[in-house]
Structures are given as C-alpha cells and as structure tokens.
Amino acid sequence: MTFVSTKTYGHDLGLSAAFRQWRAASHCSRIHGYALRVRLEFEAEELDGNNWVMDFGGLKQIKAWLESQFDHKLLVAADDPALRDLINLQTLGLADIVIIPATGCEAFANMVFKYVDAWLDEHGHTPRVRLSSVEVCEHGANSAIYRP
C-alpha cells in the first residue's frame, strides 16, 4: 500500500517569474511571465507518528527557496545568447536575475524536484518519504510534470 500526499504552492503565493525560451520559434522567445504554481507529490509505504506522509508545517525552507528562485525573478538560461544583455538589466536595477541551466516549466519542475529531493534526504525524511513528482503550472491550461 502506498500513501500519497500533495503540497501546492499556488498562483496566489506570488511566484511571479519572467523568462524566455530563446530557442522557441514563437512568441515564447520573448520575455514573458506567469504567477507559477508548484505542486509536490510525496509517497510513503508507512505513515509517521502523526499519521502523515509529510509534515507540511516543516516545509518552510522549501517555500523560502521557491520564493528565492521564482518570486519576482527573471530566470535566464545559462546558454541564452543574450545572457550579457539580460544580466545588464540587473546591473541597471531593472531585474533580479537567476541564472539556471534551462527555462520552461519542464526545466523548472526538474530543478524543483532536484532541490526538494535533496532536502528530504538532508532532513532525514528518506527513505520513508519519496518525492514522486513535481508539477509546475504557468496557468490553468499549461503545466509540466517531472517524475524520476
């Protein structure tokens, strides 16, 4: 038997990130933004002493990290050919830049998964608790899910 619980950091949290997908042959190659939603799915074969898969009250560090990476940030792919110009926006005080390996919901879901998975291990939740997936939504119609 597997128990599943989810924690969602909704659009209302204010993870208002801007980014561009410079390789896209569409308007997505231009800087645009969304109030992202992040949904974490945890699994366990056994519940803890509180009958929980995960104590959501203990996830404050994850929320703070999400805010540090996505809240009012301009996410820029490390290989973006306009990287210097975009970094200049920060130099001018016009943007708070976070340079990451790749942009887009798929890349964001992977990035969040890696962070939360490592956090679970560092805080002694593994092997009982596993992070089974991360979903990142731009809005109600578009999302991406990362599963290992």
N, C-alpha and C positions, 0 to 999 in steps of 0.2 A: 504494500500500500504506500502510495506517495501522497503527501500533503503539499499543497501549493498555496502560497500567499503572494499578494502583489502590493507594491508600494508605488504610488503615482505622484509625481511632481507635475501638477497640471499647468495648463496655459496661464492660469491666474497667478502662478508663482512669479512670473516675470522673467523667465529665461529668454529674454528678448535678444536674440543673436542675429547678426547680419553676416553674410558670407556670399561667396560667388563660386560657381563651378566653372572655372576658366576653360575647361575642355569642352563644355557644352556648346552645341551648335544652335543655341536658342537664347531666349532672354535670360535664362539661368546663368549665363556667363557674366551677367551684370550683378553688382552688389544688390542684394535684397535681403529681407529679414522676416523672421517669424518669432512669435512667442512659443517656444518649443515646449512640448510635453514629453516627459521621460517616465516610462513605466518599467519597473524592475519586477521580475518574476523569480521568486525563491522556491526551492523544493527541499523537502526533508522526508526521510522514511519514518522518523520519530519526532514528536513534538518535545519542546523543552519543558521545564518545570512549571511554566505558566500556560502550557497547552498551546504554544505558539510555534510556528515555523521560524519567524523572525520577530524580534522585539523592535518595532518601528520607532519607538522612542530613542533607541540607540543609534539612529541613522543621521544624527545632526551633522556629523562630519561629512557624510556623503552629500547632504543638501548644500553645505557650505562649499564643497568642491564644485558641485554643479553650478552654483552661482559664480564662483571664481572663473569658471571656464566659459559660461554661456551668457550670464546676465549682463546685458548692455555691452557686449563684446563684438568686435569684428574679427571673425575667425578667418584665418588666411592659411591656405595650403602652403607647406614649405617649398613646394616646387612651382608655385604660381609665378609666371614670368613677370608679373607686375609687383612682385614682393617688395622691392625697394620703394616704389611709389606708395604702396599701401602702408608700409611702415612709416613713411613720411607723414601720413595722416596722424599717427600717434605723436610724432615729433612736434607737429603743429598743435597738438592738444585737441584734435578733432575726432579721435577714435581711441579706444582701448583695444589693442591688438593682442590676439592669442594665436600664435603660430602652431599649427598642428600638421600631422602628416598628410591629411586629406580632408576635404569638406564634403558635406552632404549628409543626409540622415543615416545612410548606411555606415558611413565613416564615423559619425557621431555615436551611433549605437555600439559599434565596435570599441571606440575609445572609452565610453562609459562602462561597458562590460569589463574591459581590462582593469579599470580603476576599482570598480566595486568588487570584482573577483579577488583582486589582491588585498583589498581592505578586509574582506571576510576572512581571508587567511591570516592576515596580520592581527586581527582582533579575536582569533580563536574560535570562530564560528564553523570553520571547516574541520573535519569532513562531514559533520552532521548536516549543515546547511549548504546547499549549492545554489548558485545563481544560474537559472536555466535559460533566461533570455532577457534582453533589453530591447524595448521599443522606443523609438524617438519619432514623434509626430510633428510635422510642420503645422498642420491644421487638420480639420476633420476628414479631409479626403486623402491626405498623403502621410504615410508613415513607412518606417523601415524597421525590421526586427533582426537582431543578431542573436544567433544561437551557436554555441560551440560545437 
